[in-house]
Amino acid sequence: MDRVEIKKWAKEKVKGHIWELLVPILVAGILTGFTVGQEYTMEGGTFKVEGGYNLGIFFYFVQVGLIYFMIKFINDEDHNFKDLFHFANDYVRIFLVNLLQLVFIVLWTLCFIVPGVIKAFAYALVPYLLADDKYKDLGYRDILKKSEEMMNGHKMDYFVFCLSFIGWFLLIPLTLGLIAIWFVPYMTTAQVKFLNDIKTGAEGGNTSKKSSTDGPKKTCPNCGTEVDEDNDFCTNCGQKF
């Protein structure tokens, strides 16, 4: 499905499931945005927030759990609130992958803002890979490289997809936040569907980047799938070459 079709599909999908989706999304958002030590002041009628330490990085496993929950939802599989904490036992690996991801994004941003933004979009599939048992044996850096490989040729598509929701964001203050009760589950569902489709397409070797008949090939020693010679990973099982 293209961007328009996915958004239309998501609107139908969330009907009757608003609160079922909103609660875990809010919990994940609160935990990953958890901050301590902030100071709140009023200056000249302006409300200011200063200082504080964001501890959300320590709860990134909950964000991965949310992706796990949402993928099960869009695929009509059994899902429940406990899915948010499904990866608590994999905390160390998920924490280190996220830390490494943040380091790379910050370093690229220090070079110039645009490369940092591009890197952030290249890493969009990191939580999707962490939520998939197929990739549980990949190293920390390999997870990031795999996301970059899968997002190759799709970063601009995802950027445009994100921009398409700007109008809805503008409506949030105009409706005193009430529209967010529906909009947040809708946008999250559409976003997960969009990115999961990219991941699924990449795993099937069906991306727009290159035809399956172009260039030299090699065979995966793990599953026997034929992939492009310059691939670092198998598009079917995730085996590193």
PEURLIN-V74959 format. One record per residue. N is the residue number from 1. RES is the residue in three letters. PHI is phi as a letter, one per 30 degrees, with the letter a starting at -180 (999 if undefined). OMEGA is omega in whole degrees, 0 to 359 (none if undefined). Layout:
n,res,phi,omega
N,RES,PHI,OMEGA
N,RES,PHI,OMEGA
This chain:
n,res,phi,omega
1,MET,999,176
2,ASP,d,185
3,ARG,e,182
4,VAL,d,181
5,GLU,d,180
6,ILE,d,180
7,LYS,d,177
8,LYS,d,179
9,TRP,d,181
10,ALA,d,179
11,LYS,e,179
12,GLU,d,185
13,LYS,d,186
14,VAL,d,180
15,LYS,e,180
16,GLY,i,182
17,HIS,b,186
18,ILE,e,183
19,TRP,d,177
20,GLU,e,180
21,LEU,c,186
22,LEU,d,183
23,VAL,d,179
24,PRO,d,178
25,ILE,d,179
26,LEU,d,180
27,VAL,d,179
28,ALA,d,180
29,GLY,d,180
30,ILE,d,182
31,LEU,d,182
32,THR,d,176
33,GLY,c,184
34,PHE,d,182
35,THR,b,177
36,VAL,b,174
37,GLY,i,179
38,GLN,d,177
39,GLU,c,182
40,TYR,c,182
41,THR,b,176
42,MET,c,178
43,GLU,b,179
44,GLY,h,180
45,GLY,i,180
46,THR,c,179
47,PHE,d,182
48,LYS,b,176
49,VAL,c,183
50,GLU,b,174
51,GLY,i,178
52,GLY,j,180
53,TYR,b,180
54,ASN,d,180
55,LEU,c,183
56,GLY,d,180
57,ILE,d,180
58,PHE,d,180
59,PHE,c,182
60,TYR,d,179
61,PHE,d,177
62,VAL,d,177
63,GLN,d,176
64,VAL,d,177
65,GLY,d,178
66,LEU,d,177
67,ILE,d,178
68,TYR,e,179
69,PHE,d,184
70,MET,d,179
71,ILE,d,177
72,LYS,d,179
73,PHE,d,183
74,ILE,d,178
75,ASN,c,178
76,ASP,h,176
77,GLU,c,179
78,ASP,d,181
79,HIS,b,176
80,ASN,a,185
81,PHE,e,182
82,LYS,d,179
83,ASP,e,179
84,LEU,d,184
85,PHE,c,183
86,HIS,d,185
87,PHE,c,179
88,ALA,e,180
89,ASN,d,179
90,ASP,c,188
91,TYR,e,186
92,VAL,d,181
93,ARG,d,182
94,ILE,d,179
95,PHE,d,183
96,LEU,d,177
97,VAL,d,180
98,ASN,d,179
99,LEU,d,179
100,LEU,d,178
101,GLN,d,180
102,LEU,d,179
103,VAL,d,181
104,PHE,d,180
105,ILE,d,179
106,VAL,d,180
107,LEU,d,179
108,TRP,d,179
109,THR,d,178
110,LEU,d,176
111,CYS,d,178
112,PHE,a,186
113,ILE,d,185
114,VAL,e,177
115,PRO,e,178
116,GLY,d,178
117,VAL,d,179
118,ILE,d,180
119,LYS,d,179
120,ALA,d,178
121,PHE,d,178
122,ALA,d,181
123,TYR,c,184
124,ALA,e,184
125,LEU,c,181
126,VAL,e,180
127,PRO,d,178
128,TYR,d,178
129,LEU,d,178
130,LEU,d,181
131,ALA,d,183
132,ASP,c,182
133,ASP,e,180
134,LYS,e,187
135,TYR,c,184
136,LYS,d,180
137,ASP,c,178
138,LEU,d,177
139,GLY,d,183
140,TYR,e,181
141,ARG,d,181
142,ASP,d,177
143,ILE,d,180
144,LEU,d,179
145,LYS,d,179
146,LYS,d,178
147,SER,d,178
148,GLU,e,181
149,GLU,d,181
150,MET,d,182
151,MET,d,179
152,ASN,d,182
153,GLY,j,182
154,HIS,b,183
155,LYS,d,179
156,MET,d,177
157,ASP,e,181
158,TYR,d,178
159,PHE,d,179
160,VAL,d,178
161,PHE,e,179
162,CYS,d,179
163,LEU,d,184
164,SER,d,180
165,PHE,c,184
166,ILE,e,180
167,GLY,e,179
168,TRP,d,179
169,PHE,d,179
170,LEU,d,180
171,LEU,d,184
172,ILE,e,178
173,PRO,d,180
174,LEU,d,180
175,THR,c,181
176,LEU,h,176
177,GLY,i,184
178,LEU,d,181
179,ILE,d,182
180,ALA,d,180
181,ILE,e,177
182,TRP,c,186
183,PHE,d,183
184,VAL,d,176
185,PRO,d,180
186,TYR,d,182
187,MET,d,180
188,THR,d,179
189,THR,d,179
190,ALA,d,181
191,GLN,d,180
192,VAL,d,178
193,LYS,d,182
194,PHE,d,182
195,LEU,d,179
196,ASN,d,175
197,ASP,d,178
198,ILE,d,180
199,LYS,d,181
200,THR,d,179
201,GLY,d,179
202,ALA,d,180
203,GLU,d,178
204,GLY,c,181
205,GLY,i,188
206,ASN,c,181
207,THR,d,180
208,SER,d,184
209,LYS,d,186
210,LYS,a,177
211,SER,d,182
212,SER,d,180
213,THR,c,183
214,ASP,d,170
215,GLY,i,179
216,PRO,d,183
217,LYS,b,170
218,LYS,b,184
219,THR,c,178
220,CYS,d,180
221,PRO,d,183
222,ASN,d,184
223,CYS,b,177
224,GLY,i,180
225,THR,d,178
226,GLU,d,183
227,VAL,b,179
228,ASP,d,184
229,GLU,e,184
230,ASP,d,177
231,ASN,d,177
232,ASP,d,183
233,PHE,b,174
234,CYS,d,180
235,THR,d,181
236,ASN,c,186
237,CYS,c,179
238,GLY,i,180
239,GLN,e,176
240,LYS,d,180
241,PHE,c,none
